[in-house]
């Protein structure tokens, strides 16, 4: 009887130990694997940044300003803008719900702007804010579902994809519909073009290639699917004859444009993720032709080799904003309001500056940057509280804070020596 009692006692102790992490009675290999997955998938650590070399003066003598809004590499560098932020023009459209995330931009033409309204109407404005044409190709039902449109230009043809699974081609001079197609799932990316083709990603993380002429599909590349969606648009770039894209799981994929063949894939999150958190966001991809740079809101900033997908370096920077490459430097703004200047080649952080110290602590927790652009000598940062913060580029010092809107607005867009901002109901042009 005593032997039976001892046997049950020992069994009970061993069972408790095997279920108790603190006991350390685990299979070492199994535990390490579990910890790794947990760290990658669920890690919500908050990094407290401290200023680094806040007074250093950046040498930007080799920088050349551009004037290019359409770039297959997504790197616009610093744009030409010498204005004084004086309101110049106001392109009005009907208000719609941006769902706290304005990730859309107008299409700029030499003689005007193309954008859309709350019912999905495509509107072409001239430079005097007058409507040249306004066209809508949606049913009553579709109009009620708040179409959100993304544009790309191919000659005098306007390529459109939307969040309702539609893709269509419009004559830019008349606004007339050339063709319209339907995808199985809504689109969730910017559009890129190459020769006679265009590319977009849908909500199932499928990269699709279409012929511009008739909208027929050339090929598609599937990646891992998720059960939830992300707020941000998936990003893609084209370098030479290869297209690189990132899905809402953080997987970076390289594809041969001509064949549609997969070249390489680099997961930046765990491949075990099926149901990723809704607030996961990647920045847009940018490239200088040798490496790809991007970041996410989970404290990861990557440099990845274009040829083979190997990781050059990783930094602990939490940002869902598109970084900007200037010569040998990378400029980024973290989600909690710090300016980062990074060495492009080695990934060394050169400068960290606290931009949001202009806010009281209780307020800064509620505010996030929505985007930024760089001119010859200034950095323009838009914020979720409707304010535009202007920094001196060489020092990072705050020069001015302008109240633009009541709440969230788009990133500042620099084009043709003007600054544009989208708020709900209008595109504001500054000179």
N, C-alpha and C positions, 0 to 999 in steps of 0.2 A: 504493500500500500504506500509505504514511504517512497519507494522507487518510482511509482506512478506519479506521486505528488511532485517529486523533484523533476521528473521528465516534463510535466506540464508547466512547472515554474520556469525551467530553462527555455522551453518553447515560447512562452509568453514574453520573456525578456528579449529573445532574439527577434521576435516579430515586431515588438515596439521599436527596437533599435533600427531595424531595416526600414521603418517608415519615418524615422525621425532624422531630418537632415543634420541637426546639430550633433547627432551621435557619431557622424563621419563613417558609419559602416555602410559604404556604398561601393559599387563597382566604379573604380576611378575613371575608366574610359567612358562609361555611360554618363557619369556625372558631368564630366567636362563637355561632352556633347550637348547635354541638356542646358548647361550654363551658357554655352556659346549661342545656342538658338534663342534663349531667353534674352540675352544681351542685345542681339541684333534686332529682334522683332519688337520687343517691348521696352527697351531702354528709353526712358523719358528723362534722363539726367539733364539738369540745367547747368550750363557752364556760366560762371561768373567771370566776365571779361574784365581785365584791367588795362588801362592805357599803357601803350608801349611807344616810346619815342614820340610823344604827342607834339613836340615842338620841332621835329625834324622837317627840313624843307626839301621837298621832292624836286629832283632835277628832271625837268620835262622838256629840255631844249630840243630833243630829237622828235618831238611829237608833231605830226602833221594832221590838221583837221580835215575831216571828210564832209561830204554832203550826200549821204547815201542812206536811204531808208529801207531799201530792198537788198538784203544780203543773205546769200545761201549759207554763210558761216555764222550768221547771227551776231557777229561782232561789229558793231557800228563805230567802235572807237569813240573819240571825242568829235562832236559835230560842231559845225559853224553856227555860233549864236553870239552876237555882240549886243543884243537888245537890253533894254532897261526894265523888262517885264511890264510893259504898258499894254493894257487890253486893247486889242486892235479889231478883231472880228469875232462874231458869235454865230456859229452854225447850229441852228436849233432843230431838234427832232422830238418826237413824243417820248415821254419818260417811260422807263420800264425798270423792273427789279433786277439789279446787278447781283443780288444775293451776296452782298459784301465782298465782291471780287470782280473788279473791272479788268478783265484780261483780254480786251479787244482793242483793236486800233484801226483808225481809218486808213483807207488806201489813198495815197497822195498821187495826184496827177500834176502836170505842169500848169494846168488851168483850173485846178480845183481839188475837191475831196469827194470820196465815196464812203458812205456809212449806211447804217440801217436804223429803223425805228422799232417801237414796241410790237408791231404787228408783222415784222419781217420785211417791210418795204425797203427796197434798195434805193438809196437816194444819191443822185449825183449833183453836187453843188458846184457852181463856178466860184472864182476867187472873190466875187462880190456877195457871197452868201446866198445868191439866188439859186433856186432849184432848176436845173436843166431838164431832168426827168426824174420821175418817181415811179417805180414799178413794184408790183406785188404779185407773186405767183403761188401764194398759199391759199388753202381752203379756209372756210370759217373756223372749222375745228382746229386746224393747225395754227391759225392766228391766236386762238385762245391759249395755246400752249407755249407762248412766249419764245418765238424763234430767235436764236442767237447765231449770228453769221460771222464767218471768217472768210477773208478775201485773199486772192492772189491775182496778179496781172500777167497775161501772156499776149504780147502785141496789143491789139485793140480788143482783146477778149478778157472778160472778167470771170474768174473761176470762183465759185462759192460752195462751201460746205456748211452744214449747220448741225445743231443739237437735236434735230428731229429726223436724222438719217438721210436727208436730202443732199444731193450734189447737182449743181447745174452750171451752165455756161451762158453768159449774157454778152451781147454786143455792147461795147462800152459807149459807142456814139449814140445809139438809139435807146438802149435799155431793153431791147427785145430779147426774148428767150430763144436760144439756139438749140439747146437740149436740156433735159432734166432726167435724172436717174434716182433710184432709191437703193440705199444700202441696207443691210440687215440690222445694223445698229447705228446709233447716233455717233457723230464724229466728235472727237475731243482733242484736237491738235491744231497747230498752225498748218499752213499749206506751203509746200516747196515745189518748184518746177525745175525740169531738166529737159531741154530739147522739146520733144513733142509729148512729154508726160508730166503728170503732177502726182503728188503724194500726200496722203493724210492718214491719221491713225484714228480708229474708232474706239468705243468704250470697252471693247473686248480685247484691247491691246493688240489689234491686228493692223499692221502697216499695209496699206493698199496703194497700188500703182494703177493709174488710169491714163488712157489716151485723151489728150485735150480735145481732139477733133470730134469725138462722138461719145466720150464718157465710158467707153467699154473698159473693162478691167484687164490689165496686162498680167499681173501676178499679185500675190499677197504673201505676207510672212506673218505667221502666228507666233505669239509669245504667251507666257503664262497669264492666265485670267485671274481676276479677283471678283469677289462677291460684292464689293463696295466700290464706289467711284471716288475720284479726287476732285477738288475744286479747281485745280490748276490745269492748264492745257499741256498735253504731252508735247515734247519738243523733238525736232529733227533738223539735221543739217546736211548739206551736200558738199563734199570735198572731192574734186576730180570726178571720177565716175562711180563713186560710192556714196551711199546714204547711211547716216548714222541716226539712230533714234533711241529715245528712252521711254519706257512705259511707266504706268503708275505704280509699279512694284519697285522701280529703281533699276531695272535691267537695261543695260546699254547694249545695243545690237548694231552690227555692221552688215550691210547688204550690198551686193553688186547690183547696180542699177539696171544694167543691160539684161542680166539673166534672172534677177530676183533670188539668187543663191545667197544663203547665209555664209558670211565670211568668218565672223567670230561673235561671241556674246560674253559680256562681263557682268555678272550679277553684283550689284552693290548692296543688296539686301539678301536675307536668307531665301533660298529656293523653296523653303518649307512654308513660306507665307502664302496663305490662301485668302484670308480675310484681313486685309491690312486696315489700319486705323484710317478713318475718314480724313483726318487732318494732315496726312502725309503729303508733302509737296516737294517736287524737284524744281530747281531753277531751269531755265532754258539752257540748252547746250550752246557753247561758243567754241570757236576754234580759230587758230592762226595758221592752220594747214599742216601742223605736225602733231599737235595734241588736242584733246578735247577737255574742256573745263566745265564743271557744273557743281552745284551744291544742293543740299536739301535742308529741311527744317529739323533734321535729326542729328545735327552736329557733325556733318561730313561734307568736306569740300574736296573734290577729286581733280586730279590731272591724269588723263589716260592716253596712252599711245595710240595714234590712229591706225597704225599698221597691224598690230597684233592684239590690241585691247588690254595690254598689261598696264598695271597701275604705276604711274611715275611717283606720285606722292598723295597723301591724304592729310588734311588739316581739320582740327576741331572748330569749325565755323558753322553756325546754324543760320542758313539763309536760303530763302526760296526766291530771291531776286536774281535776275540775269546779271552775271558778272560782266565787267567791261575790261577788255585788254587794251593797254596803251603801251606800245613799244615793249619793254621788258617787264612791265608791271601788270598786275591784275588789281582792279579796284572792285570791292564788294561792300555791301551794307548788310550787317547781320539783322535778324528779325527783332532784336531788342535794341536797335539803334546805335550800333558801333560801326565806324568806318574802318575797313581793313585794306591795307596796301600790301600785296604779296609779290614776292619774286616769282616770276612765271616759270623759270627753269627748275629751281630747287624747292620751291614751295615755302621758303622762309618768309615769315611775317615781318615786314619792315616797319610797319606803323599801325597802331590801333588808337583811334580817337573816339571818345564818347560824345556822340552828337546829341543824344537825348538828355544830357545834363541840363539843358535849358528848361526841361520839364521838372515839376515836382515829382517825387518818388511815387506818390499815390496815383498820379496821372499817367506816368510813362508806362506803367504796367498794362494800361488799356490801349496803348497806341502801337501801331506797327507800320513800318515803311511799306508802301505799295509799289515802289519802283524808283529808279533814278536814271539820269542821263548826265553826260559830261560835255561841256563846251571847251573853248580854248583855255579858259582860266577858272571855271566854276563847276561845281557839282550841284545839280538840282534834284532834290529828294522829295517825292510826294508821300503823304502820310494818311493813315486811316481817319485822322481827325479833320481832314480837309485842308491841312496846312502844307505849304511848300517851303522847305528849308533850303537855303542857298549857302553853300560852303565855298571858301577859297580853295582852289584845287591844290596848290602847292603846299598849303599849311593844314588844310582841313578845318580851319576856323569858321565858325558860323558868322556869315555876313549879314543875313537878313532872314526873317520869317514872315511869309505872306499867307493870309487867310484867303483861300480860294473858294472853298465849298463848305457846306455844313457838315459833311461827313466824307466817306471814302471817295476817291477819285482815281483816275488812271495814272500810270507812270507819266512823267513829263516826256514829250516827244519833241526832239529838235529836228527841224527840217527847213531848208532853204532860208536860213537865218531868221527863223521864227520858232517860238516855243508853243506847243499845243498841249492842252489838257482836256480830258474828257470827264465831265461830271454828268450826273443824270439829267438828261434833257438838252445838253448842248456840248459842242466842241468849241473851246475858247482858244483863240489865236492871239498870241502876244508878240509884240515887236520891241 
